[in-house]
Amino acid sequence: MSEFSSQIEEHMEVVGADGGHVGTVDHLDGDRIKLTRKDDPDGTRQHHHFLPLSLVAAVAEGRVRLNLPAEVARNRAVAAGHD
């Protein structure tokens, strides 16, 4: 588990290192952040996507900040059932 797992809460915004929006936390699923469907990268709002907790650089001010830019993080998000 990541040192940040106890600090991450539902509905926190997930942002890239550049401050760009990546998604919104649905909940933690083991060592992954499950993003809400509204942030589905394919735009259909039908799928949850996951990001590994290892990408988290900080949790502060109600946001989860990742250690890579938002666009890269969105491209790395894994669809439920496809990891």
N, CA, C and O atoms as CSV, one atom per row, in Angstrom:
chain,resi,resn,atom,element,x,y,z
A,1,MET,N,N,0.840,-1.203,0.000
A,1,MET,CA,C,0.000,0.000,0.000
A,1,MET,C,C,0.873,1.249,0.000
A,1,MET,O,O,1.960,1.274,0.578
A,2,SER,N,N,0.391,2.233,-0.631
A,2,SER,CA,C,1.082,3.512,-0.720
A,2,SER,C,C,0.961,4.280,0.585
A,2,SER,O,O,-0.002,4.106,1.331
A,3,GLU,N,N,1.930,5.117,0.851
A,3,GLU,CA,C,1.867,5.978,2.030
A,3,GLU,C,C,0.697,6.958,1.940
A,3,GLU,O,O,0.294,7.530,2.953
A,4,PHE,N,N,0.156,7.155,0.755
A,4,PHE,CA,C,-0.937,8.104,0.547
A,4,PHE,C,C,-2.322,7.472,0.642
A,4,PHE,O,O,-3.320,8.191,0.669
A,5,SER,N,N,-2.403,6.163,0.693
A,5,SER,CA,C,-3.704,5.494,0.612
A,5,SER,C,C,-4.670,5.932,1.705
A,5,SER,O,O,-5.872,6.028,1.458
A,6,SER,N,N,-4.175,6.195,2.895
A,6,SER,CA,C,-5.071,6.601,3.991
A,6,SER,C,C,-5.551,8.052,3.837
A,6,SER,O,O,-6.482,8.468,4.526
A,7,GLN,N,N,-4.931,8.811,2.951
A,7,GLN,CA,C,-5.290,10.215,2.761
A,7,GLN,C,C,-6.256,10.431,1.585
A,7,GLN,O,O,-6.859,11.498,1.462
A,8,ILE,N,N,-6.396,9.433,0.741
A,8,ILE,CA,C,-7.227,9.564,-0.455
A,8,ILE,C,C,-8.668,9.235,-0.105
A,8,ILE,O,O,-8.959,8.201,0.496
A,9,GLU,N,N,-9.574,10.144,-0.496
A,9,GLU,CA,C,-10.991,9.986,-0.187
A,9,GLU,C,C,-11.829,10.080,-1.451
A,9,GLU,O,O,-11.391,10.613,-2.470
A,10,GLU,N,N,-13.047,9.550,-1.363
A,10,GLU,CA,C,-13.983,9.642,-2.480
A,10,GLU,C,C,-14.189,11.094,-2.891
A,10,GLU,O,O,-14.175,11.997,-2.054
A,11,HIS,N,N,-14.375,11.301,-4.163
A,11,HIS,CA,C,-14.692,12.601,-4.763
A,11,HIS,C,C,-13.521,13.579,-4.808
A,11,HIS,O,O,-13.703,14.730,-5.204
A,12,MET,N,N,-12.318,13.143,-4.408
A,12,MET,CA,C,-11.153,14.019,-4.568
A,12,MET,C,C,-10.818,14.105,-6.056
A,12,MET,O,O,-10.948,13.125,-6.790
A,13,GLU,N,N,-10.392,15.270,-6.485
A,13,GLU,CA,C,-9.939,15.433,-7.858
A,13,GLU,C,C,-8.544,14.830,-7.989
A,13,GLU,O,O,-7.710,14.975,-7.095
A,14,VAL,N,N,-8.301,14.157,-9.099
A,14,VAL,CA,C,-6.980,13.626,-9.422
A,14,VAL,C,C,-6.411,14.512,-10.524
A,14,VAL,O,O,-7.029,14.684,-11.574
A,15,VAL,N,N,-5.230,15.071,-10.278
A,15,VAL,CA,C,-4.596,15.963,-11.248
A,15,VAL,C,C,-3.205,15.461,-11.587
A,15,VAL,O,O,-2.562,14.774,-10.793
A,16,GLY,N,N,-2.756,15.815,-12.775
A,16,GLY,CA,C,-1.409,15.469,-13.189
A,16,GLY,C,C,-0.394,16.408,-12.572
A,16,GLY,O,O,-0.756,17.373,-11.897
A,17,ALA,N,N,0.869,16.125,-12.803
A,17,ALA,CA,C,1.951,16.973,-12.299
A,17,ALA,C,C,1.851,18.384,-12.861
A,17,ALA,O,O,2.358,19.336,-12.267
A,18,ASP,N,N,1.190,18.512,-14.016
A,18,ASP,CA,C,1.009,19.814,-14.655
A,18,ASP,C,C,-0.260,20.522,-14.189
A,18,ASP,O,O,-0.569,21.616,-14.661
A,19,GLY,N,N,-0.996,19.904,-13.265
A,19,GLY,CA,C,-2.226,20.491,-12.738
A,19,GLY,C,C,-3.468,20.176,-13.549
A,19,GLY,O,O,-4.571,20.567,-13.165
A,20,GLY,N,N,-3.314,19.483,-14.654
A,20,GLY,CA,C,-4.454,19.132,-15.508
A,20,GLY,C,C,-5.326,18.051,-14.891
A,20,GLY,O,O,-4.838,17.154,-14.204
A,21,HIS,N,N,-6.621,18.150,-15.148
A,21,HIS,CA,C,-7.590,17.193,-14.604
A,21,HIS,C,C,-7.407,15.815,-15.231
A,21,HIS,O,O,-7.332,15.677,-16.452
A,22,VAL,N,N,-7.336,14.797,-14.371
A,22,VAL,CA,C,-7.242,13.410,-14.821
A,22,VAL,C,C,-8.549,12.685,-14.548
A,22,VAL,O,O,-9.030,11.914,-15.378
A,23,GLY,N,N,-9.120,12.941,-13.377
A,23,GLY,CA,C,-10.349,12.258,-13.008
A,23,GLY,C,C,-10.775,12.611,-11.600
A,23,GLY,O,O,-10.247,13.534,-10.979
A,24,THR,N,N,-11.752,11.848,-11.107
A,24,THR,CA,C,-12.284,12.012,-9.767
A,24,THR,C,C,-12.269,10.641,-9.104
A,24,THR,O,O,-12.655,9.645,-9.715
A,25,VAL,N,N,-11.825,10.595,-7.856
A,25,VAL,CA,C,-11.741,9.335,-7.129
A,25,VAL,C,C,-13.148,8.785,-6.873
A,25,VAL,O,O,-13.996,9.465,-6.295
A,26,ASP,N,N,-13.378,7.556,-7.309
A,26,ASP,CA,C,-14.587,6.824,-6.941
A,26,ASP,C,C,-14.311,6.156,-5.590
A,26,ASP,O,O,-15.055,6.337,-4.627
A,27,HIS,N,N,-13.234,5.390,-5.546
A,27,HIS,CA,C,-12.739,4.809,-4.293
A,27,HIS,C,C,-11.413,4.106,-4.568
A,27,HIS,O,O,-10.981,3.994,-5.715
A,28,LEU,N,N,-10.776,3.637,-3.499
A,28,LEU,CA,C,-9.560,2.857,-3.656
A,28,LEU,C,C,-9.940,1.397,-3.811
A,28,LEU,O,O,-10.860,0.909,-3.156
A,29,ASP,N,N,-9.229,0.711,-4.678
A,29,ASP,CA,C,-9.436,-0.709,-4.914
A,29,ASP,C,C,-8.070,-1.372,-4.793
A,29,ASP,O,O,-7.342,-1.503,-5.776
A,30,GLY,N,N,-7.736,-1.785,-3.588
A,30,GLY,CA,C,-6.410,-2.358,-3.345
A,30,GLY,C,C,-5.342,-1.305,-3.515
A,30,GLY,O,O,-5.345,-0.290,-2.819
A,31,ASP,N,N,-4.424,-1.542,-4.444
A,31,ASP,CA,C,-3.329,-0.600,-4.679
A,31,ASP,C,C,-3.593,0.279,-5.904
A,31,ASP,O,O,-2.664,0.753,-6.558
A,32,ARG,N,N,-4.897,0.488,-6.204
A,32,ARG,CA,C,-5.275,1.310,-7.355
A,32,ARG,C,C,-6.334,2.331,-6.961
A,32,ARG,O,O,-7.114,2.122,-6.032
A,33,ILE,N,N,-6.340,3.437,-7.689
A,33,ILE,CA,C,-7.395,4.439,-7.562
A,33,ILE,C,C,-8.411,4.140,-8.658
A,33,ILE,O,O,-8.070,4.090,-9.839
A,34,LYS,N,N,-9.655,3.942,-8.255
A,34,LYS,CA,C,-10.732,3.741,-9.213
A,34,LYS,C,C,-11.336,5.113,-9.492
A,34,LYS,O,O,-11.781,5.800,-8.573
A,35,LEU,N,N,-11.351,5.507,-10.761
A,35,LEU,CA,C,-11.893,6.799,-11.166
A,35,LEU,C,C,-13.386,6.662,-11.489
A,35,LEU,O,O,-13.846,5.597,-11.901
A,36,THR,N,N,-14.127,7.744,-11.297
A,36,THR,CA,C,-15.555,7.726,-11.609
A,36,THR,C,C,-15.766,7.557,-13.110
A,36,THR,O,O,-14.884,7.869,-13.910
A,37,ARG,N,N,-16.922,7.069,-13.478
A,37,ARG,CA,C,-17.249,6.861,-14.899
A,37,ARG,C,C,-17.312,8.164,-15.677
A,37,ARG,O,O,-17.049,8.180,-16.880
A,38,LYS,N,N,-17.658,9.262,-15.005
A,38,LYS,CA,C,-17.781,10.525,-15.739
A,38,LYS,C,C,-16.449,10.964,-16.345
A,38,LYS,O,O,-16.420,11.808,-17.240
A,39,ASP,N,N,-15.347,10.391,-15.859
A,39,ASP,CA,C,-14.019,10.722,-16.371
A,39,ASP,C,C,-13.473,9.644,-17.295
A,39,ASP,O,O,-12.264,9.564,-17.514
A,40,ASP,N,N,-14.359,8.813,-17.839
A,40,ASP,CA,C,-13.978,7.755,-18.759
A,40,ASP,C,C,-13.207,8.373,-19.929
A,40,ASP,O,O,-13.765,9.204,-20.646
A,41,PRO,N,N,-11.937,7.990,-20.146
A,41,PRO,CA,C,-11.140,8.598,-21.211
A,41,PRO,C,C,-11.736,8.463,-22.609
A,41,PRO,O,O,-11.453,9.289,-23.476
A,42,ASP,N,N,-12.558,7.434,-22.845
A,42,ASP,CA,C,-13.125,7.306,-24.190
A,42,ASP,C,C,-14.377,8.159,-24.387
A,42,ASP,O,O,-14.950,8.186,-25.476
A,43,GLY,N,N,-14.802,8.861,-23.320
A,43,GLY,CA,C,-15.908,9.797,-23.430
A,43,GLY,C,C,-17.296,9.191,-23.332
A,43,GLY,O,O,-18.284,9.923,-23.394
A,44,THR,N,N,-17.401,7.880,-23.181
A,44,THR,CA,C,-18.716,7.237,-23.135
A,44,THR,C,C,-19.357,7.276,-21.753
A,44,THR,O,O,-20.564,7.069,-21.622
A,45,ARG,N,N,-18.562,7.539,-20.728
A,45,ARG,CA,C,-19.032,7.551,-19.329
A,45,ARG,C,C,-19.585,6.187,-18.916
A,45,ARG,O,O,-20.449,6.110,-18.042
A,46,GLN,N,N,-19.102,5.126,-19.527
A,46,GLN,CA,C,-19.598,3.785,-19.223
A,46,GLN,C,C,-18.610,2.926,-18.463
A,46,GLN,O,O,-18.986,1.882,-17.931
A,47,HIS,N,N,-17.361,3.340,-18.400
A,47,HIS,CA,C,-16.333,2.488,-17.802
A,47,HIS,C,C,-15.588,3.191,-16.670
A,47,HIS,O,O,-15.291,4.384,-16.742
A,48,HIS,N,N,-15.301,2.434,-15.642
A,48,HIS,CA,C,-14.381,2.915,-14.618
A,48,HIS,C,C,-12.963,2.643,-15.120
A,48,HIS,O,O,-12.719,1.651,-15.807
A,49,HIS,N,N,-12.052,3.513,-14.780
A,49,HIS,CA,C,-10.645,3.305,-15.088
A,49,HIS,C,C,-9.850,3.363,-13.788
A,49,HIS,O,O,-10.295,3.935,-12.793
A,50,PHE,N,N,-8.675,2.762,-13.821
A,50,PHE,CA,C,-7.851,2.655,-12.633
A,50,PHE,C,C,-6.457,3.215,-12.878
A,50,PHE,O,O,-5.915,3.126,-13.979
A,51,LEU,N,N,-5.895,3.788,-11.831
A,51,LEU,CA,C,-4.504,4.239,-11.833
A,51,LEU,C,C,-3.806,3.635,-10.621
A,51,LEU,O,O,-4.393,3.586,-9.540
A,52,PRO,N,N,-2.571,3.177,-10.775
A,52,PRO,CA,C,-1.862,2.618,-9.627
A,52,PRO,C,C,-1.496,3.708,-8.615
A,52,PRO,O,O,-1.168,4.835,-8.986
A,53,LEU,N,N,-1.558,3.347,-7.337
A,53,LEU,CA,C,-1.176,4.297,-6.290
A,53,LEU,C,C,0.285,4.716,-6.411
A,53,LEU,O,O,0.675,5.756,-5.881
A,54,SER,N,N,1.087,3.928,-7.095
A,54,SER,CA,C,2.504,4.274,-7.263
A,54,SER,C,C,2.702,5.567,-8.054
A,54,SER,O,O,3.792,6.137,-8.034
A,55,LEU,N,N,1.660,6.038,-8.752
A,55,LEU,CA,C,1.761,7.287,-9.510
A,55,LEU,C,C,1.491,8.524,-8.661
A,55,LEU,O,O,1.689,9.644,-9.131
A,56,VAL,N,N,1.041,8.344,-7.415
A,56,VAL,CA,C,0.687,9.474,-6.557
A,56,VAL,C,C,1.957,10.128,-6.004
A,56,VAL,O,O,2.803,9.470,-5.398
A,57,ALA,N,N,2.065,11.438,-6.228
A,57,ALA,CA,C,3.195,12.212,-5.715
A,57,ALA,C,C,2.831,12.918,-4.419
A,57,ALA,O,O,3.691,13.107,-3.558
A,58,ALA,N,N,1.548,13.318,-4.264
A,58,ALA,CA,C,1.126,14.055,-3.069
A,58,ALA,C,C,-0.394,14.045,-2.970
A,58,ALA,O,O,-1.102,13.869,-3.961
A,59,VAL,N,N,-0.870,14.237,-1.753
A,59,VAL,CA,C,-2.295,14.439,-1.499
A,59,VAL,C,C,-2.388,15.690,-0.636
A,59,VAL,O,O,-1.900,15.706,0.494
A,60,ALA,N,N,-3.012,16.735,-1.167
A,60,ALA,CA,C,-3.111,17.999,-0.441
A,60,ALA,C,C,-4.255,18.828,-0.996
A,60,ALA,O,O,-4.582,18.751,-2.180
A,61,GLU,N,N,-4.851,19.614,-0.128
A,61,GLU,CA,C,-5.906,20.557,-0.523
A,61,GLU,C,C,-7.040,19.875,-1.293
A,61,GLU,O,O,-7.587,20.447,-2.236
A,62,GLY,N,N,-7.390,18.649,-0.885
A,62,GLY,CA,C,-8.489,17.940,-1.507
A,62,GLY,C,C,-8.202,17.381,-2.880
A,62,GLY,O,O,-9.126,17.022,-3.610
A,63,ARG,N,N,-6.930,17.299,-3.244
A,63,ARG,CA,C,-6.529,16.792,-4.558
A,63,ARG,C,C,-5.469,15.715,-4.426
A,63,ARG,O,O,-4.647,15.718,-3.510
A,64,VAL,N,N,-5.520,14.807,-5.363
A,64,VAL,CA,C,-4.482,13.791,-5.501
A,64,VAL,C,C,-3.621,14.229,-6.677
A,64,VAL,O,O,-4.105,14.307,-7.806
A,65,ARG,N,N,-2.352,14.513,-6.421
A,65,ARG,CA,C,-1.450,14.960,-7.491
A,65,ARG,C,C,-0.564,13.791,-7.895
A,65,ARG,O,O,0.060,13.138,-7.058
A,66,LEU,N,N,-0.527,13.545,-9.203
A,66,LEU,CA,C,0.270,12.450,-9.743
A,66,LEU,C,C,1.668,12.923,-10.108
A,66,LEU,O,O,1.943,14.122,-10.139
A,67,ASN,N,N,2.554,11.960,-10.386
A,67,ASN,CA,C,3.942,12.296,-10.719
A,67,ASN,C,C,4.197,12.325,-12.225
A,67,ASN,O,O,5.345,12.240,-12.661
A,68,LEU,N,N,3.128,12.446,-13.025
A,68,LEU,CA,C,3.270,12.575,-14.460
A,68,LEU,C,C,2.171,13.494,-14.985
A,68,LEU,O,O,1.158,13.684,-14.312
A,69,PRO,N,N,2.350,14.062,-16.166
A,69,PRO,CA,C,1.358,14.996,-16.700
A,69,PRO,C,C,-0.016,14.339,-16.890
A,69,PRO,O,O,-0.118,13.124,-17.054
A,70,ALA,N,N,-1.053,15.157,-16.864
A,70,ALA,CA,C,-2.431,14.672,-16.946
A,70,ALA,C,C,-2.677,13.826,-18.199
A,70,ALA,O,O,-3.264,12.748,-18.108
A,71,GLU,N,N,-2.242,14.296,-19.345
A,71,GLU,CA,C,-2.498,13.553,-20.585
A,71,GLU,C,C,-1.864,12.168,-20.545
A,71,GLU,O,O,-2.475,11.190,-20.977
A,72,VAL,N,N,-0.650,12.085,-20.032
A,72,VAL,CA,C,0.031,10.796,-19.922
A,72,VAL,C,C,-0.722,9.892,-18.952
A,72,VAL,O,O,-0.893,8.701,-19.214
A,73,ALA,N,N,-1.170,10.454,-17.835
A,73,ALA,CA,C,-1.918,9.672,-16.846
A,73,ALA,C,C,-3.225,9.151,-17.432
A,73,ALA,O,O,-3.576,7.990,-17.219
A,74,ARG,N,N,-3.948,9.990,-18.163
A,74,ARG,CA,C,-5.198,9.538,-18.788
A,74,ARG,C,C,-4.933,8.389,-19.756
A,74,ARG,O,O,-5.728,7.453,-19.848
A,75,ASN,N,N,-3.824,8.460,-20.473
A,75,ASN,CA,C,-3.471,7.398,-21.421
A,75,ASN,C,C,-3.048,6.111,-20.709
A,75,ASN,O,O,-3.162,5.022,-21.272
A,76,ARG,N,N,-2.563,6.236,-19.483
A,76,ARG,CA,C,-2.121,5.055,-18.719
A,76,ARG,C,C,-3.240,4.430,-17.917
A,76,ARG,O,O,-3.093,3.312,-17.424
A,77,ALA,N,N,-4.366,5.132,-17.773
A,77,ALA,CA,C,-5.493,4.599,-17.002
A,77,ALA,C,C,-5.977,3.300,-17.663
A,77,ALA,O,O,-6.136,3.227,-18.882
A,78,VAL,N,N,-6.201,2.300,-16.843
A,78,VAL,CA,C,-6.595,0.980,-17.324
A,78,VAL,C,C,-8.085,0.789,-17.087
A,78,VAL,O,O,-8.570,1.022,-15.979
A,79,ALA,N,N,-8.809,0.373,-18.101
A,79,ALA,CA,C,-10.242,0.123,-17.977
A,79,ALA,C,C,-10.493,-1.083,-17.086
A,79,ALA,O,O,-9.697,-2.021,-17.059
A,80,ALA,N,N,-11.585,-1.054,-16.369
A,80,ALA,CA,C,-11.986,-2.173,-15.519
A,80,ALA,C,C,-12.055,-3.437,-16.378
A,80,ALA,O,O,-12.641,-3.435,-17.460
A,81,GLY,N,N,-11.449,-4.509,-15.879
A,81,GLY,CA,C,-11.476,-5.759,-16.600
A,81,GLY,C,C,-10.430,-5.883,-17.688
A,81,GLY,O,O,-10.351,-6.918,-18.349
A,82,HIS,N,N,-9.615,-4.839,-17.890
A,82,HIS,CA,C,-8.599,-4.867,-18.946
A,82,HIS,C,C,-7.181,-4.731,-18.417
A,82,HIS,O,O,-6.279,-4.364,-19.170
A,83,ASP,N,N,-6.966,-5.017,-17.151
A,83,ASP,CA,C,-5.619,-4.856,-16.613
A,83,ASP,C,C,-4.973,-6.158,-16.372
A,83,ASP,O,O,-3.830,-6.206,-15.918
